[in-house]
């Protein structure tokens, strides 16, 4: 379901959504699109969720202006050489105060996808997680080449990387969905390495632990120590056999990404663990592939505070798992993945 609102209707939206959910009329809201007459108005996502019933299956986080979706230069219109073709790849980039480096990241990704050609038509989805430095505006200033669409979603406040990924995954249209960090610590060219293993029912994750000779610039010793300790904890409690859950470069089947977006609950940096735990619980295969990686300064991670939050969230996931509180595999997922495999073959 896709809702369109203008400014005078905005105050009525939360109670309307609550009524629709209570009446079981709407099972999923993929996007709330603001008409052009409210170009400078952003719906408050927190108030939307506050008024919804507990455990609502409705996704209302994909909030963006209609003109943000349609204003993009060289969108998939009549002039595009890929007009009418389904989207092959969605690249989801969560971003918080990334105005300085996001334009360069977008140009690098666009150039790589355009030069390769094998991933077109493609879309890049930027989720601005409540930035205060003009992150969204900096992204809009970068014109994409033909065959590539840029879409921007914005949160009204900083909700966390997990929430940003959930928003981005929920709006994807691609047969494959790539999760990438805004700093491109893993070069976009490593997508081809992950794609060699991709397929229906397979989640491919980039890893720094498979081959450490691929690490060009190592992170400070204390970050490395904390990261390894965290992964030992995760392997022992939740995901045996997976050595690096936190590398920000992962490739998902499109239907899987959207199903995960509807089920994932953690807003913080432990969201990767939750996504992989759900994927394994649902019977999907997780393949860990070594990728090139370089430590990039100006990280948004606070080692002390976020490490405690991640430890807490891992314990939370462990409790949910043992109490049977994690969402079951959606019945439609197997069928949808099979359909996508037939209509969107991997490059």
N, C-alpha and C positions, 0 to 999 in steps of 0.2 A: 504494500500500500504506500502511496506517495501523497503526502498532504501538501497543499499550497496555502499559504496564509499571507495576509497583509498586516500592517501595523495595528489596525483597529481590532483585528481578530486575535492578536497575540495573547492578550490576557485571558482569553477564553480557552486557549489550547490545552493547558494541563488538565482542567476538569473534563474537557471533551475526550482526551485520550483515556483518562481513567474510566469514563463511562463506556467507551468502546471496548476496553479490555474486560470490564466487568460483564458486559453483555456477550463477550466472546465473539464479537463481530470482526475484530481485527486480531490476527495472530502475530503479525509482524509489520512494523513500520520501518521501511528501509531509509526513508529520507523525509525531512521536513524542509521544504524549499521555500525561501522567501521571495516574493515577487519583486521585480525591479524597483517598485515604488518604496521599498524599505531597504535601500542599498546600504545604509549605515546602521541598520538595526540588527542586533544579534540576539536570538532567542536564548534565554537563560536555561541551560541544560540542567542545572542543579534543581531549579524549581520544577521543571518537567518531571524529573525522576522522583522528587519528593512527593508529588501528588499521585503517583501511579501505585496500584496495588502491589503488595509484596510479591516477589517472585514472578513479576510480570514477564511474559515472553517477548514483549514488545521492545524493539530496539529504536530509541529515539535520539541517539547521539550523533547521527549523521546530519548535522545542521550546517547548511551553507546557502549562500545566496544563489538564486538561479543564474544571475549574470556571471557569477564566478565560474559556474559550470559551462556556460555557453559562450563566454566572451573570448575564449582562448584562441589565439591566432592559429590558423591551419588546423582546426579541429577536423574531425572525420566528416567533412562536408563533401559536396559534389566535386570539389577540386582535388580531393585526396585520391591518391592512387590506390588506397585501400578502402574506398567507400563501399559500405555494405558488408564488409567482412567482420566477423566477430572478433572481439578483443582477445589477443593471444596472451598478453602479459599485463598484469597490474603491479606496479611498484609502489609499495606503501612506505612512506617516510614520516615517522613521528618527529615532531620538531618543537622544541621549547627554547625561545630566545636564540634562534639560529640565523638571524638576519644577515650576519656577516659572512658566514660560509655557505648558506643554502644556495644562493645563486650559482656559485661555482660548482656545487654538487649537482645541481639540476643540469647545467651545461654539460658536465662530464657524462652524466647518465644519458642525456638526449643524444649527444654525439656518438656514444657507444651503440645505442640502440639503432640509431639512424644508419650508422656505417655498416652494422651487421645486416640489418634488414630482416633477419629471420624472426625477430620478435614483434614485428609490426603487423597490424596496428597495436599500439600499446597505450597505456594510460599511467600517469604518475599521480599519486594521491598524496597530497601534503596534509597532515593533520597538525594544525597549530594549537598546541596545548596551553592556551592562555598566555601566550607570549606578550611581553611589554615592549619589545624593541622593533616592532614592525616586521616580524617574520613573514606573515601572510603577504604583506605588500611587496616584500623583496622577491617572493616567489612569483607573484603576478607580473613582475617586471621582466621575466625571462621568457621570450617567445619560443614556443616549441616548433620543431620542423613538422612537415606533413606526416601524418600517420601517428602522431603522438599527441595525446590530450593531457592537459594538466588540470586537476580538480583540487580545490582547497576546502577543507572543513576546519571550523574553528570552535574551540571550547571557550566558554565565557570565563574560565579560570583554569589554573594549573591543577589538573586532576591526576596526573601521573602517566608514565609511559604506557602502562598496561591499558589504561582507558583510551589513550590516543590510538594504540594499535587496534583495539576493539572497534573504535569508530571507523578507522580506515578499512579494516577487513570487511566491515558491514556494508561498505559502499562499492566494493570491487565488482568488476564485470569480466575480468580476465579468466582464461582457462587455467592459467597459472598465476600465483600471487607471490611476489618476492617481497620479503620484509628486509629493509635496509636502513642502517643508521644514517643520520644526516651528515656525519663526518666522513663517510665512506672509508672507514678503517679497513674494511674489506673492499677491494676495488670491484666496480661493477662488472668488469670482465670475468670475474670468478663465477658469474651466473652460468656461463657455459659449462663450467666444471660441475655445478650442481645439477644442471639439466640432463647431463649424461645418465644420472641415476633416477631422474624424475619419472613419474607415471601415476596412473590411477591408484589411489589408496596408499601413496608413498609420500611422506614428509621428509625432505632432504634438508639437513642443517649443516651450515658451515661450522667448522671446528678448528680451534687452535691447538687442540691436544693430540690430534691424529698425527700430525707431522710438524713439530716445533721448528724445523728448519725453514718453514714457510713464513715465520714471523720476522718481518723486516726490522721493525722497531719495537723493542720489548717495553712493557709497562714497568713502572717502578716496582721494586721487589716486594713492597708491602701489598700493593694491589694484586700482584701475581700470587702471593701467598694466600691472601684472602679469597681470591677467585678459586684457587685449587682446593682450599678448605671447604668452600661452599659447595663445589661440585662433588667432593667426597661425601658430604652430608646428603646431597640430593641423590647420589647413587645408592647410598645405604638405606635411605628412607622411601624413595619414590621411583627412581628411574635407573635401575641397575643396567650397566652396559653402556650408558651414555656419559661421555667424559667432559663435554663442554656444552652446557645448556645456554650459556649467556652470550655467545658470539651473535652479533646483531645482523646475521645474514642467513635467512631461511627461505625455503621455497615450498609452497603448499599447492595442492590442487585447488582450483578455484572454489568448488563446492565445499571442500573441507574448510577453507579459510572463512567462508561465510557462516558455516555451522559453528565453528569455534567462536566467532564473534558473538553469536547469539547465546553462547554457553559460558564464556569466560567471565570471571567475576573480579579477579584481582586487578587493582589499579596501578600497583607499584612495579618495581623492577623484577619481581619474581614471576611476572606474567609468562615469561618463556617456559618456566617449569610447569605452570598450569596448562599451557597450550600443548606441550609435549605429553604431559600426563593424560590429558583428555584424549589426545590422538592415540596413545597406546591403549587406553581403556576401551576406545572404540574399535580396536582391532586393526588400526592402521600401522604400516611399517615405518619405522624411523631409521633413516640412513644418515650416518655421520661422515662427512666428507671434509678432508683437510683443505683449507683455503689460505691464500695469502692474507696477511693481516699486519697492520702497523698501529701502534699506540698513537693516539692523537690527543694533544693537550686540549685544555678548555673543556674537559669532560663535565657533564651535568650530574655526575655521580658524586655524592658526598660519602667517602669510605666508611666513616663511623656510623652516621645516621642511617644511610641506606642499607648497610650490612645488617644492622639490627632489624630493620623493617623486613628485609628479605628472609632472615632467619625466622622471624615471626610468621611470615606468610608460608614458609615451607612447613612449619609445624601445623599451621592451619590446614594446608592441603593434606598433610598426613592424617589429621583428624577427620577431614571430610571423606578421604578415601576409605579409612577403616570403618567409618559409620555409614558408608554407602550413600553419601550426600552429594557425590559428583554426578553431573548430568549424564544420562545414558545416551548412547549413539542415536542420533536422529534417524528414524526409519527411512527417510527419503535420501539419506546421504549416499548409500550404495548405488541407488538408481541414478541419482544426479551425477555422481562421478563417472558411472558407465556412459551416460549420455554425453558428458563433456569429453570423454576419451574418444568417442566416435566422431564428434563434431569439431573438436579442437585438438587434433593430434599434436603431440609434443614436437617442437622443432628438431 
